[in-house]
């Protein structure tokens, strides 16, 4: 799939995720921590991607190994930004990071964030679950 087709697909997914969060009652005007996920089997390539993401202004967490269902191992990290849940901001970040991933030959695995609700509405006895997307 071409990078243009991947971007188009990602932009549509960005809007779906935003709408799902808002439909569930997540705060529209909150600042969200957005975690963009990267992975590779090649540590050197992943490290170069992390440096490039940092140069773009993203906070980068330490790489971690993760075992897949088939028993193989990948290395992954997140490039983190804090901003409003706005499609234009997410589209820009996704485009930058997907192009970076293609350049460094690593996988861009999308992004995630957490539900931000009105804390006053929560019952103290309620079990809280993360609605991570």
Kinemage of the C-alpha trace (Angstrom):
@kinemage 1
@onewidth
@group {chain A} dominant
@subgroup {mainchain}
@vectorlist {calphas} color= white
{ca unk a 1} P 0.000 0.000 0.000
{ca unk a 2} L 1.363 3.440 -0.892
{ca unk a 3} L 2.138 5.958 1.842
{ca unk a 4} L -0.664 8.183 0.481
{ca unk a 5} L -3.177 5.360 0.899
{ca unk a 6} L -1.849 4.593 4.388
{ca unk a 7} L -2.178 8.263 5.370
{ca unk a 8} L -5.726 8.446 4.026
{ca unk a 9} L -6.639 5.335 6.026
{ca unk a 10} L -4.963 6.720 9.168
{ca unk a 11} L -6.729 10.091 8.865
{ca unk a 12} L -10.101 8.316 8.658
{ca unk a 13} L -9.173 6.209 11.695
{ca unk a 14} L -8.170 9.367 13.587
{ca unk a 15} L -11.666 10.754 13.150
{ca unk a 16} L -13.288 7.465 14.173
{ca unk a 17} L -11.245 7.286 17.381
{ca unk a 18} L -11.930 10.922 18.257
{ca unk a 19} L -15.658 10.435 17.684
{ca unk a 20} L -15.731 7.224 19.732
{ca unk a 21} L -14.028 8.962 22.667
{ca unk a 22} L -16.389 11.935 22.497
{ca unk a 23} L -19.451 9.692 22.093
{ca unk a 24} L -18.380 7.864 25.258
{ca unk a 25} L -18.285 11.171 27.130
{ca unk a 26} L -14.587 11.984 27.065
{ca unk a 27} L -13.956 15.708 27.500
{ca unk a 28} L -13.712 17.566 24.208
{ca unk a 29} L -11.625 20.433 25.578
{ca unk a 30} L -9.118 18.431 27.647
{ca unk a 31} L -5.422 18.075 26.900
{ca unk a 32} L -4.680 14.469 25.964
{ca unk a 33} L -1.492 12.471 26.141
{ca unk a 34} L -1.169 10.926 22.690
{ca unk a 35} L 1.149 7.921 22.380
{ca unk a 36} L 2.292 7.084 18.856
{ca unk a 37} L 3.510 3.481 18.693
{ca unk a 38} L 6.581 2.245 16.810
{ca unk a 39} L 8.039 -1.254 16.535
{ca unk a 40} L 10.751 -3.176 14.733
{ca unk a 41} L 12.865 -6.281 15.019
{ca unk a 42} L 15.927 -4.119 14.292
{ca unk a 43} L 17.080 -2.094 17.317
{ca unk a 44} L 19.398 0.189 15.313
{ca unk a 45} L 16.603 1.273 12.964
{ca unk a 46} L 14.228 1.778 15.869
{ca unk a 47} L 16.815 3.874 17.707
{ca unk a 48} L 17.221 6.120 14.644
{ca unk a 49} L 13.448 6.511 14.474
{ca unk a 50} L 13.364 7.493 18.151
{ca unk a 51} L 16.053 10.148 17.587
{ca unk a 52} L 14.120 11.506 14.582
{ca unk a 53} L 10.873 11.621 16.594
{ca unk a 54} L 12.662 13.499 19.380
{ca unk a 55} L 14.003 16.000 16.842
{ca unk a 56} L 10.406 16.569 15.695
{ca unk a 57} L 9.504 17.596 19.265
{ca unk a 58} L 8.012 14.379 20.606
{ca unk a 59} L 8.873 12.951 23.993
{ca unk a 60} L 10.306 9.476 23.442
{ca unk a 61} L 10.127 6.701 26.018
{ca unk a 62} L 12.652 3.902 26.430
{ca unk a 63} L 12.469 0.998 24.004
{ca unk a 64} L 11.032 -2.240 25.364
{ca unk a 65} L 11.026 -5.805 24.108
{ca unk a 66} L 7.658 -7.427 23.586
{ca unk a 67} L 6.921 -11.067 22.842
{ca unk a 68} L 4.287 -11.692 20.176
{ca unk a 69} L 1.744 -14.522 20.153
{ca unk a 70} L 3.898 -16.517 17.741
{ca unk a 71} L 6.848 -16.369 20.156
{ca unk a 72} L 8.862 -13.841 18.169
{ca unk a 73} L 10.154 -10.666 19.798
{ca unk a 74} L 9.870 -7.064 18.668
{ca unk a 75} L 11.235 -3.865 20.141
{ca unk a 76} L 8.918 -0.919 20.578
{ca unk a 77} L 8.747 2.660 21.838
{ca unk a 78} L 6.224 5.483 21.974
{ca unk a 79} L 6.593 9.026 20.671
{ca unk a 80} L 4.441 11.134 23.005
{ca unk a 81} L 2.712 14.482 22.532
{ca unk a 82} L 0.246 16.404 24.683
{ca unk a 83} L -2.481 18.347 22.922
{ca unk a 84} L -6.191 18.683 22.276
{ca unk a 85} L -8.066 15.827 20.655
{ca unk a 86} L -8.249 17.564 17.268
{ca unk a 87} L -8.119 15.806 13.929
{ca unk a 88} L -5.835 18.419 12.344
{ca unk a 89} L -3.204 18.006 15.092
{ca unk a 90} L -3.395 14.214 14.943
{ca unk a 91} L -3.250 14.173 11.146
{ca unk a 92} L -0.119 16.338 11.153
{ca unk a 93} L 1.601 14.181 13.774
{ca unk a 94} L 0.600 10.935 12.049
{ca unk a 95} L 1.877 12.170 8.702
{ca unk a 96} L 5.230 13.228 10.189
{ca unk a 97} L 5.629 9.976 12.086
{ca unk a 98} L 4.466 7.676 9.309
{ca unk a 99} L 6.945 9.289 6.911
{ca unk a 100} L 9.655 8.933 9.568
{ca unk a 101} L 8.778 5.239 9.999
{ca unk a 102} L 8.961 4.660 6.252
{ca unk a 103} L 12.332 6.437 6.071
{ca unk a 104} L 13.778 4.367 8.932
{ca unk a 105} L 12.082 1.126 7.788
{ca unk a 106} L 10.244 0.536 11.071
{ca unk a 107} L 6.543 0.013 11.738
{ca unk a 108} L 4.217 2.811 12.791
{ca unk a 109} L 1.508 1.056 14.801
{ca unk a 110} L -0.963 3.929 15.235
{ca unk a 111} L -1.679 5.975 18.307
{ca unk a 112} L -3.555 5.710 21.542
{ca unk a 113} L -4.791 7.825 24.401
{ca unk a 114} L -7.039 7.459 27.411
{ca unk a 115} L -10.588 8.479 28.174
{ca unk a 116} L -10.786 11.729 30.155
{ca unk a 117} L -14.105 12.008 31.958
{ca unk a 118} L -15.630 14.324 34.485
{ca unk a 119} L -14.162 13.139 37.795
{ca unk a 120} L -17.057 14.664 39.742
{ca unk a 121} L -19.460 12.209 38.115
{ca unk a 122} L -17.555 9.142 39.290
{ca unk a 123} L -18.864 7.152 42.241
{ca unk a 124} L -16.116 6.367 44.763
{ca unk a 125} L -17.114 2.684 44.797
{ca unk a 126} L -17.016 2.351 41.004
{ca unk a 127} L -14.311 0.210 39.460
{ca unk a 128} L -12.410 2.387 37.024
{ca unk a 129} L -11.274 0.960 33.727
{ca unk a 130} L -9.031 2.618 31.185
{ca unk a 131} L -10.764 3.124 27.869
{ca unk a 132} L -7.509 3.097 25.912
{ca unk a 133} L -7.740 3.559 22.181
